[in-house]
Amino acid sequence: MAKPRVRVRLDKGMLYGAVTVLSLVFMINHVYGYSLGDSLLELAGISPWTEPGQNGFHLTVIIGFIGLAAGCGATVVYYRKRNRRDFCWPPSAC
């Protein structure tokens, strides 16, 4: 007798949470002293800084903060629609 297949349903909230976590991982430093995002950008042939010599804007941080803001904002909006009482502020307003 065959085992029934278990399907994991990926909803938008999980996807938005994953974007948030991946942006944090993109910005953290690893054992070599620079961020994982720097390594990925250099692997793609893109300088992580806008100007030579580690000057200018740090693209890793900009990309990470944009992903973090988008992921957190979308997560709150998604779960606020699903669970209105959990996201009321002040609590007496519910």
Rosetta silent file (secondary structure, phi, psi, omega in degrees, C-alpha in Angstrom):
SEQUENCE: MAKPRVRVRLDKGMLYGAVTVLSLVFMINHVYGYSLGDSLLELAGISPWTEPGQNGFHLTVIIGFIGLAAGCGATVVYYRKRNRRDFCWPPSAC
SCORE:     score description
SCORE:     0.000 S_00000001
   1 L     0.000  129.405 -177.042    0.000    0.000    0.000 S_00000001
   2 L   -78.659  144.364  177.703    1.439    3.360   -1.046 S_00000001
   3 L   -75.102  142.728  176.906    1.887    6.143    1.451 S_00000001
   4 L   -70.868  144.051  179.499   -0.228    9.228    0.859 S_00000001
   5 L   -77.487  135.969  177.211    1.712   12.252   -0.315 S_00000001
   6 L   -98.452  123.666  179.479    1.939   15.120    2.112 S_00000001
   7 L  -105.797  129.732  175.602    1.667   18.496    0.434 S_00000001
   8 L   -96.997  124.057 -178.082    3.008   21.578    2.103 S_00000001
   9 L   -92.236  121.628 -179.475    1.060   24.600    1.059 S_00000001
  10 L   -93.743  110.292  177.952    3.179   27.687    0.595 S_00000001
  11 L   -97.434  172.758 -176.191    1.112   30.767    1.288 S_00000001
  12 H   -62.898  -34.522  179.992    2.087   34.379    0.722 S_00000001
  13 H   -61.151  -40.948  177.788    2.831   34.945    4.397 S_00000001
  14 H   -66.974  -37.493  178.609    5.522   32.274    4.365 S_00000001
  15 H   -64.960  -44.347  178.532    6.976   33.749    1.188 S_00000001
  16 H   -64.953  -38.356  176.150    7.121   37.246    2.713 S_00000001
  17 H   -63.566  -38.574  178.313    8.726   35.819    5.855 S_00000001
  18 H   -65.885  -37.967  177.069   11.325   34.081    3.704 S_00000001
  19 H   -62.326  -40.846  178.985   12.130   37.382    1.944 S_00000001
  20 H   -62.588  -47.902 -178.797   12.665   38.977    5.363 S_00000001
  21 H   -65.832  -41.642  179.867   14.979   36.207    6.552 S_00000001
  22 H   -65.112  -34.505  176.655   16.927   36.122    3.274 S_00000001
  23 H   -67.715  -36.741  176.183   17.514   39.885    3.433 S_00000001
  24 H   -65.846  -42.337  178.767   18.920   39.518    6.935 S_00000001
  25 H   -64.164  -35.924  179.277   21.152   36.653    5.798 S_00000001
  26 H   -61.296  -31.009 -174.621   22.253   38.793    2.818 S_00000001
  27 H   -96.938  -13.420 -175.278   23.535   41.482    5.217 S_00000001
  28 L   -76.479  152.775  178.222   25.229   39.434    7.976 S_00000001
  29 E   -83.846  144.175  173.580   29.004   39.051    8.150 S_00000001
  30 L  -104.149 -171.150 -171.016   30.615   35.650    7.782 S_00000001
  31 L   -63.658  -17.823 -178.236   33.902   34.386    9.176 S_00000001
  32 L   -87.647   -0.606  173.565   36.014   36.322    6.649 S_00000001
  33 L    94.284    1.594  174.952   34.852   39.688    7.999 S_00000001
  34 L  -133.419  168.889 -169.091   32.557   40.888    5.223 S_00000001
  35 E   -78.261  158.742  177.397   28.942   40.205    4.380 S_00000001
  36 H   -64.006  -34.986  176.471   27.504   37.324    2.434 S_00000001
  37 H   -62.398  -38.385  175.575   25.928   39.864    0.076 S_00000001
  38 H   -59.724  -45.262  179.728   29.376   41.252   -0.709 S_00000001
  39 H   -61.801  -43.455 -178.984   30.539   37.747   -1.628 S_00000001
  40 H   -67.145  -40.440  178.352   27.502   37.137   -3.847 S_00000001
  41 H   -66.475  -41.501  177.620   27.840   40.484   -5.617 S_00000001
  42 H   -65.407  -35.457  176.516   31.559   39.928   -6.226 S_00000001
  43 H   -63.416  -34.185  178.713   30.794   36.430   -7.531 S_00000001
  44 L   -81.735   -4.975  178.534   28.379   38.033  -10.017 S_00000001
  45 L    87.981   16.893 -179.409   31.091   40.509  -11.053 S_00000001
  46 L  -110.526  134.707  177.021   29.465   43.532   -9.392 S_00000001
  47 L   -74.032  134.578  179.096   31.332   45.724   -6.931 S_00000001
  48 L   -72.906   -7.268  178.246   29.504   45.951   -3.579 S_00000001
  49 E  -116.227  148.788 -178.287   30.470   49.638   -3.380 S_00000001
  50 E   -77.048  -22.823  178.021   29.402   52.360   -5.818 S_00000001
  51 E  -123.565  155.170 -178.699   32.891   53.906   -5.923 S_00000001
  52 L   -64.922  153.141  175.652   36.311   52.188   -5.957 S_00000001
  53 L    77.801   34.109 -179.398   38.181   51.527   -2.726 S_00000001
  54 L    54.934   45.675  176.055   35.200   50.799   -0.496 S_00000001
  55 E  -119.809  163.826  178.970   33.831   54.313   -0.905 S_00000001
  56 E    88.316 -151.945 -179.445   30.377   55.545   -1.799 S_00000001
  57 E   -86.699  144.002  178.405   27.201   53.629   -1.107 S_00000001
  58 E   -93.457  105.186 -174.288   27.297   50.022    0.077 S_00000001
  59 H   -61.465  -33.403  180.000   24.961   48.211   -2.299 S_00000001
  60 H   -60.283  -43.562 -179.346   24.658   45.165   -0.039 S_00000001
  61 H   -69.890  -40.575  179.676   23.132   47.228    2.742 S_00000001
  62 H   -62.872  -47.584  178.775   20.820   49.105    0.381 S_00000001
  63 H   -63.213  -42.000 -179.901   19.548   45.872   -1.203 S_00000001
  64 H   -63.434  -43.648  179.390   19.238   44.233    2.208 S_00000001
  65 H   -68.213  -36.347  176.491   17.241   47.110    3.731 S_00000001
  66 H   -64.007  -45.414  177.515   14.918   47.269    0.727 S_00000001
  67 H   -64.176  -39.378  179.081   14.270   43.526    1.012 S_00000001
  68 H   -65.150  -45.393  179.261   13.851   43.786    4.772 S_00000001
  69 H   -65.520  -43.432  179.697   11.369   46.662    4.537 S_00000001
  70 H   -65.600  -43.574 -179.337    9.416   44.986    1.731 S_00000001
  71 H   -66.211  -45.659  179.590    9.344   41.618    3.496 S_00000001
  72 H   -66.306  -45.053  179.879    8.343   42.988    6.903 S_00000001
  73 H   -62.030  -45.234 -179.494    5.750   45.353    5.454 S_00000001
  74 H   -67.656  -35.684  177.893    4.169   42.700    3.259 S_00000001
  75 H   -63.875  -45.721 -179.704    4.147   40.179    6.129 S_00000001
  76 H   -64.068  -44.623  179.774    2.338   42.591    8.439 S_00000001
  77 H   -62.335  -43.417 -178.451   -0.200   43.556    5.772 S_00000001
  78 H   -63.770  -49.565 -176.953   -0.855   39.913    4.880 S_00000001
  79 H   -76.253  -23.151  175.725   -1.309   38.681    8.433 S_00000001
  80 H   -66.007  -37.519  177.578   -3.240   41.787    9.489 S_00000001
  81 H   -67.111  -35.287 -177.687   -5.895   40.871    6.906 S_00000001
  82 H   -79.597  -38.947 -175.467   -6.042   37.303    8.206 S_00000001
  83 L  -128.249   79.496 -175.396   -5.945   38.035   11.960 S_00000001
  84 H   -60.456  -39.439 -175.300   -7.356   41.479   12.589 S_00000001
  85 H   -69.865  -26.252 -178.534   -7.445   41.172   16.384 S_00000001
  86 H   -75.282  -19.076 -175.510   -3.764   40.251   16.670 S_00000001
  87 H  -114.747   23.824  178.889   -2.600   43.484   15.008 S_00000001
  88 L   -83.718  138.854  174.700   -4.779   46.053   16.764 S_00000001
  89 L  -144.448  128.438   -6.059   -3.085   48.960   18.463 S_00000001
  90 L   -69.423  159.269 -177.156   -3.896   50.046   21.071 S_00000001
  91 H   -57.160  -25.970 -179.689   -5.420   46.756   22.263 S_00000001
  92 H   -73.284  -13.478 -178.968   -8.491   48.547   23.552 S_00000001
  93 H   -78.145   -9.767 -176.647   -9.345   49.603   19.977 S_00000001
  94 L   -79.524    0.000    0.000  -10.272   46.057   18.963 S_00000001
